[in-house]
């Protein structure tokens, strides 16, 4: 019955992750009090739209093609970026340029991470939260992180099931083992399905007011291939296949090689 320990670990991981997701979703659903709103936006700039649509990562995904279009960065389909103009015009561009090495070249994935984690993005989030356009207190990031933890919990269940098959089962059949581990796996997948269904249209980074402005911006200026479309819809809206390949390179942790390596 040693496999029961693996089952308990699987259940513990799933229950903790699902509880975290439920708490984060509850916090994100809480309305912003009127007294907490210091000012309102009638329209969004592109960085604000990017954050409300996809959080810090989307801000980074917008910054790089914006600099490419101004011929201030060269983004190669191999996943490397090269500085053409070393002067940043806003805090997000400056955070991108700081991330480059002394030779002015760096993997796109490293630049994207540096921009997403820079203080300029945190200041942007605080400004949007104060305006009532984003959930206060980082609730959007909390929901995003909680969903990731549920995904990891699902992988933990699979790992624990595999480990259970590697130890003596004391007469327990394979079908029974699968059925026991299927329960926590179904709970994790069910939570992910509900989170996806509830958030199929609205962004967890935007409050209802923020989502309304996003929808208006997308209708008015979100033509395919535009920077507005990239801000609102992500890399899928990048029309140039080479540029899209450069921006997507390293998204799963791989680091591209330079030619000649």
N, C-alpha and C positions, 0 to 999 in steps of 0.2 A: 504493500500500500504506500510505498515511498512516493509514488506518482501524485498522491493527494497533496503533498507539499507544493509541487509545481502548480497544481490546480488552485491552491489557496493563493499563491503568488500572482497567478493570472487574474483571479477575481479581485485581489487587492488593487492591482494596477488599474483594472478597468473601473472599479468603483470610485477610486480616487480621481481618475481622469474625468469620468462622467459627472461627478459631483462638482469638479472645478468648472466644467463646461456649463452646467446648470447655473452655478453662481455667477459666472461671467455673463451669461445670457440675461439673467435677471437684472444685473447691474446696468447692462447696455440698454435694457428696455425701460429703465426708469426715466421719466421725463425730466428735462432740465428746468429748474425753477426759474421763474421770470426774473427774480432778483439776482440770479447768477449771471444773467446775460448783460454784458456791458455795452454791446453794440451789435448791429445787424449788418449783414452783407446783402446788397441787392444783386451782386453778381460775383463770380469767382474768377480769380486769376488761375493760370494753368497749374501752378504748384499746389494751390489749394484744392483744385479739382482732382489732381493726382492723389493727394493725401486722402481726401474723402472717398475716393473710389477704391484705392488699393493700399493705403497706408504708406509707411516709409519706403518700402520697396518700389512702389509705383512712382514715388517722387524721383528715385534714382533712375528708373526706367525712362522717365521723361527728360531728366537733365541731360543724359548722354546723347540721345538723338537730337535734342535742341542744339547742343554745342556742335554736333556734326553738321547740321544744316547751316549753321553760321560759319562753317569751315574753320572751326577753332579746335576740333578734335578729328582725328581719323580713326574710324572704327573698322577694323578688318574682319572679314568673315571667319578668319582663323581664331578670333576671340581675343585679339590684342588691340589696345588703344594707344594712340600716339598723339602727343600734344602738338598742336600747330600754333596756337596763340596762348601764351602762359598767363594771361590776365583774365581773372574771373569777373563777371559783371554782376553777380549776386552771390549771396552766401552759399547756395547750393553748388554753383559752378566753382567757387573757391574751394569748397570741401573736396570736389572731384579732382581739382588740380593738385591739391596738397597730397593726395594719395598716390600720385605718380612718383616713380623713382627718379634719381638724378639724370638718367638718360632720356626722360620724358616718355617712357613706355611702361605699360603695366597691363596685366590681364583685365579684361572688362569686368569679370566677376569680382575682382578685388576693389575696383573703383565703385562698382554698384554697392558693395557692402559698406564701403567707407561713407558714401553719400547717405545711405539709409540710416546709418548710425550716428551721423553728425549732429551736433547741437542745433544746427539750423533747422533740422526736421523736428526736433523736440520743441523748439520755439514756435514753429508753424502749428504743431498740434495744440500747444497751449493757447495760441491765438484763436484757432478755430473752436476750441472748447469754450473759451470765454465768450465767443460770439454765439454760442448755442448751435453751431453747425456740426459739431462732432461730440460724441459722448464724453462727458467730463471724467477726469481722473484716469484717462487711459483705458476706458472700458473697451474700446475697439480693439486695442492691442491685446487686452486680456482675453477677449473672445477668440481672436486669432491664435493666441498661444494655447488656449484651452483646446481648440480643435486639433492642433498639432499634438497635444498630449494624448488625446483620445486615439489618434492614428498610431502613435507609438505604443499605446496600450494594446491595440489590436495586434500589432507586430509582436508584442510581448506574449500574448496568448498563443500565437503560432509557435514562438520559440519554446514556450513551456510545454506545449503539446508535443513538439519534436523531442524535447528532453524526456518527457514521460515515456515515449516509445523506446527510449534507449536504456531504460532501467527495467529490472524484473517487475512484471505486473501482477505476480501472485495469482494467476488464473484469470485476471481481468481481460476480457476480450478487447480486440482493437476497436470494434464497433462501440463498446461501452466507453472506452477512453475518448473516442471522437465525440460522442454525444455529450460527455461531461464538459469537454473543452469548447464545444460548440455554443454552449449557453453564454459564457462571458464574451465570446467573439460576436455572437448575435447582438448582445447588448451594446457593444462598442460600435458595431456597424449600424445599428439602429439609431444611436445618438448622432453619428455622422450623417446619416440620411436625413434625419429631422433637421439638423443644423443646415444642411444644404438646401432642403426644401424651404425652410423659413427664410433663408438668406439668398434665395434664387435670384431675386431682383435687387433688393436693397443691400447696400454695403454696410458691414458692421462698423466701418470707420466713420460713417455719417449719421447724424441725427435726422429725424424726419424733415426738418427745415433744410439741412444740408443735402439730403437726397432730392428734395424738390428742385434746388438750384442745379444739381448735377443733371437731372432729367432735362431741365430747360436748356442748359448749356449743350447737352448732347444733341438735342433737337435742332438748335440754332446753328451750331458750328462744328458738329461732330462728323463731318464728311470723312470718308475713308482715306487713310493716309495722312491726315492732318495731325498736328501736335495735340489738338483738342481731343481727337479720337484716341490717341495714345494715352493721354491723361485719364480719360474716362473708361476706356475699354482695355488698355494694356497693350502688350507687345503684339497681340493678334491683329491690331489695327495698323501696324507698320507695313507699308506697301512694298518697300524694297526688300526682296528676299535676302540679299547679302547683309543688309543692315539688321534685319530681324535675326539672322543666324549669329551675327556678332553679339547682339544684345542677349540672346538666349544661351550663348556658350558659357559653360561653367555654372549653369543654374542648379546642377545637382552635385556641385562640389569638385568637378574635374577642372584641372588647370591646363590651358592650351600650351602647346610648345611653339616657340618661335622657329621660323625657318632656319634650318641649319643645325638645330639641336640634335 
